[in-house]
Amino acid sequence: MTQPPHRYGAVIFDMDGLLLDTEVVWQEAEDALFAAHGQVFSHEDKLAVIGTDFGFTARYIAQRLRLPPERGPALVDEMIDAMHEALQREVAGRPGAYELVARLRGRVPLALASNSPRRLVDAALATAGLADAFDVIVTSDDVRLSKPAPDIYLLACERLGVPPWQVLALEDSAAGVAAAKAAGLACIAVPQFAETDVAAADRIIDSLEELIPEF
């Protein structure tokens, strides 16, 4: 079990599917890409790629679409371009996200640690009105290895100036939980999909709303 949230020295949020409901936008981009190649992006496909790095996603998509592996990065770039355009129009917060961030600001240092590239993170946060909500933002552009490697969380802790063992991570994916735990952080998981295996988290909750009264 984690200690009471108010006792942590910093809190780090994941973005996609945890802070913001960007998985809906990703779904539209993934559906469109697969449809263009005569395929259907299934729920199983979503579970396979959620929270993973773009190298894995590129390999997975190329294989699913029966294309040469070297086509994978271009396919991912196509989706990222579609995502960037969509995120500039609209993006919603996950239940309790805005309220929890507002509750935490000024009480503990806040960071965001995302496997998405910087331009998607910046676009999403700006549209959501959260561009200034975090003291530190770390993206996949800032590290050599993305989640499930611990690099993103270790760098976020370093930039916050708080040791990992004093930091709480909020995640929604198996890869994110693995990254946080490998970095030495406590982790509370808020899985968006019931099938997501987040058993390695210290605690699993249904919504960020549950944490608001604890701070």
N, C-alpha and C positions, 0 to 999 in steps of 0.2 A: 504493500500500500504506500501511496505517496503521503507525505506530510501535508498538513493543511496548506492550501495554495498561498495564503497570505504570508507564509513563512519563507517563501522562496525569494532569492535575491534578484531574479529576473524571470521574465516569461517570454518564450519564443513561440510564435505562431507559424504554422504552415499556411499557405495561401489557398491553393486549389482544393476545393471541397471541404476545407476546414473553416477558413475565414470568409471566403467568398464562394458563391455558387457558380464558379467558372466551369464546373464539370458539365453543366448544361450547354455552355458555349462549345466546350471541347467536343461534346457529343454531336453537335450540329456539324462541326468541321470534319469529324471522323466519318459521320454518315455520308457527307457530301463526297469525301475522297473515295470511300469504298464504292459508292454508287457510280462514280465516274469510271470505275474499273469493273462494273458489272457485278459487284459483290455487296453483301449486307454486313454492316458492322454490328455484331451481336453483343448481347450483355456479357457473354463469356470473353469477348474481345476487350470490352471495357475493363473487366476485372483483371485481365492479364496485363494491361498497360498502365492502370491507374497508379500514380505515385512513382513510376519508374523513370529512369533517365532517358533522354532522347536517343542515345545509342541503342538501347534495348528496343525502344519503340520503333526505330528505323528498321532494325532487323526483323522485328515481329511483323510489321506491316508489309514489308517486301515479301516475306515468306507467305503471309496470308493471301496476298494478291498475286502470288505465283510470278513474282518479278525477280530479276537478278538482285542480289544483296546490295550491290553498289547503287541501286535506285533508291534505297531506303532513305538516305539523308535528304534527297531532293523532295521526296514525298512528305517528310516531316516539315521541311521548310515551307512547303505549300500550305500545310495545315497551320503553321505558325503565322504566316501572312494572313490567312483567313481569320485566325484568332485575334490578331492585333487589330484588324479592322472592326471586328465585332465588339471587342472589349472597349473600344472608344465610344461605342454607342450606349451600351447599358450593361451593368453587372450588379447582381444583388448580393447582399450579405447572407451568410448562413444564419439560422435562428440563434439569437443571442449574441452574435458577433459584435455588432456595433455597441451594444450595451456593455459587453464585457471589456472591450477596448476602452470605452469611456470610463468604466469603473477602475481600470488599472492605470490609466495615464496619470502620471504624477505620483503614483504610489510605488511602482517598481519600474526599472528600465524594461523597455519592450523591444523585441526584434522580430523580424519576419525572415524565415528561411525557406526558400522555394526552389524546387527543381526546374521551374520555368526560367526562361532567359529574361534578362533585365528589361527588355522593351515590353514584354508582356506584363511583367510585374508592375512596371511604372504606369502602363496604360490602365491596368485593372484598378490599381490603387487610386489613380487620379479620378477615374470615372466613379468609383465608389465613395469618393470624398475622404479617403484615408491616406492621402499622399504624405501628410505630416504626422501620422499617428505613431510611427516607429522611430526609435533612436538609432537602430541599425537595420539595414536590409541586406541580405546575402542571397544571391541567385546562383544558378548553375554557371553563369558567366564568370563567377569569382573563384571557382575551384576546379581542380582537375577531375575529381570524381564526384558525381552527384549522389543523392540518396539511392540505394541504402548504405552507401559509404558514409562515415561520420563527418567528412570534411566540412560540409556546409554548417553543421552545428558547432563544430570546433571553432571555425572561423567566426561565427556569430558570437560565441562566448568570448573569444579573444577581443573582438571589437567592443563588446559590452563592458569588458573588464571585470567579468564575473566568472569564477571557476565553474566548470560544467556541473559539479555535484551540487551547486547551489541554484541551478536553473531548472525550470519546468518547461517542457516542450508540449505543445498541443498539436496532435496529428490525427489524420483520418485514414492513412494507408499503411499497409504492412511494411513497405519500403521506408516510409517516414518514421515509423516506430522503431524499425531496426537501426536506422541512422541515429536517432536520438539516444537509444540505449547503448549503441556502440561508442558514442561520444561521452557516455557517462552521465547523461541527464536523466532526471525523472520524466516520465511521459504519461500523459492522459490521452487516451484515444477517443475520438468521436467519429466512428465509422459512418460514412454516408450510405454504404451498402451493407446489408446484413451478412453477406457472404464474405466480406473482407476479414482476413485473419489478422486481428490485432491483439492476439492473446499475449504477446510479449510485453504489452504496455503494463504499467503499474496499476492502472485503473481504466475502466471503460465506462463511458457515459453515453446517453442518448443525444444530448444537446449541450452546447455551450451555456445555455440558459441555466443549467444546473450549477455552474460555477459562480455565477454572479453573487449569490448571497454569501459565498465562502470568503470573499475578499472584503 
